[in-house]
Amino acid sequence: MIPEGALPRMRQGVSGTWRKQDFPDEALEAWRKRDFPKYFKVMEEACRQDPMNAELSMDFGWSYLVRYDYASAERCFENAVRVAPRRGDALVVAGTRCQFLR
């Protein structure tokens, strides 16, 4: 059962609001350029510096997922759910991100 109000809040992200400052510009640029080793290095450091940022962990998990690194994606999603203020919403977001990958 999806928690009441979870679907509308999914657009805001697991932390309540999507904040551009959560995502390092260097990582975004590396992803756009398909420089994945650099992207993952920058994001790993960002997550290490801000371990309580659920939105960052969720995005990092999705990045691993689309690169077929399922174990790392699971680790990031589990961390995002663990630190998210609304855990039920974080589970819905993680599940939704996973269902569209084929």
Contacts in CASP RR format, 6 or more apart in sequence:
PFRMAT RR
TARGET T0000
AUTHOR 0000-0000-0000
METHOD contacts of the structure
MODEL  1
MIPEGALPRMRQGVSGTWRKQDFPDEALEAWRKRDFPKYFKVMEEACRQD
PMNAELSMDFGWSYLVRYDYASAERCFENAVRVAPRRGDALVVAGTRCQF
LR
2 92 0 8 1.000
3 86 0 8 1.000
3 88 0 8 1.000
3 89 0 8 1.000
3 92 0 8 1.000
6 86 0 8 1.000
6 88 0 8 1.000
6 89 0 8 1.000
6 92 0 8 1.000
7 92 0 8 1.000
9 16 0 8 1.000
9 86 0 8 1.000
9 89 0 8 1.000
10 89 0 8 1.000
10 92 0 8 1.000
10 93 0 8 1.000
10 96 0 8 1.000
12 18 0 8 1.000
13 55 0 8 1.000
13 58 0 8 1.000
13 89 0 8 1.000
13 93 0 8 1.000
14 54 0 8 1.000
14 55 0 8 1.000
14 58 0 8 1.000
14 80 0 8 1.000
14 84 0 8 1.000
14 86 0 8 1.000
14 89 0 8 1.000
14 90 0 8 1.000
14 93 0 8 1.000
15 22 0 8 1.000
15 53 0 8 1.000
15 54 0 8 1.000
15 55 0 8 1.000
15 84 0 8 1.000
15 85 0 8 1.000
16 85 0 8 1.000
16 86 0 8 1.000
18 55 0 8 1.000
19 55 0 8 1.000
22 50 0 8 1.000
22 53 0 8 1.000
22 55 0 8 1.000
22 56 0 8 1.000
22 59 0 8 1.000
23 46 0 8 1.000
23 56 0 8 1.000
23 59 0 8 1.000
24 42 0 8 1.000
24 43 0 8 1.000
24 46 0 8 1.000
26 38 0 8 1.000
26 42 0 8 1.000
27 39 0 8 1.000
27 42 0 8 1.000
27 43 0 8 1.000
27 46 0 8 1.000
30 36 0 8 1.000
30 38 0 8 1.000
30 39 0 8 1.000
30 42 0 8 1.000
31 39 0 8 1.000
31 63 0 8 1.000
36 67 0 8 1.000
39 63 0 8 1.000
40 63 0 8 1.000
40 64 0 8 1.000
43 56 0 8 1.000
43 59 0 8 1.000
43 60 0 8 1.000
43 63 0 8 1.000
44 60 0 8 1.000
46 56 0 8 1.000
46 60 0 8 1.000
47 53 0 8 1.000
47 56 0 8 1.000
47 57 0 8 1.000
47 60 0 8 1.000
47 76 0 8 1.000
47 79 0 8 1.000
50 56 0 8 1.000
51 79 0 8 1.000
51 83 0 8 1.000
52 83 0 8 1.000
53 83 0 8 1.000
54 79 0 8 1.000
54 80 0 8 1.000
54 81 0 8 1.000
54 83 0 8 1.000
54 84 0 8 1.000
54 85 0 8 1.000
54 90 0 8 1.000
55 80 0 8 1.000
57 76 0 8 1.000
57 77 0 8 1.000
57 79 0 8 1.000
57 80 0 8 1.000
57 83 0 8 1.000
58 76 0 8 1.000
58 77 0 8 1.000
58 80 0 8 1.000
58 90 0 8 1.000
58 93 0 8 1.000
58 94 0 8 1.000
58 97 0 8 1.000
60 76 0 8 1.000
61 72 0 8 1.000
61 73 0 8 1.000
61 75 0 8 1.000
61 76 0 8 1.000
61 77 0 8 1.000
61 80 0 8 1.000
62 73 0 8 1.000
62 97 0 8 1.000
64 70 0 8 1.000
64 72 0 8 1.000
64 73 0 8 1.000
64 76 0 8 1.000
65 73 0 8 1.000
65 97 0 8 1.000
65 98 0 8 1.000
65 101 0 8 1.000
66 101 0 8 1.000
77 94 0 8 1.000
77 98 0 8 1.000
80 90 0 8 1.000
80 93 0 8 1.000
80 94 0 8 1.000
81 87 0 8 1.000
81 88 0 8 1.000
81 90 0 8 1.000
81 91 0 8 1.000
81 94 0 8 1.000
84 90 0 8 1.000
END
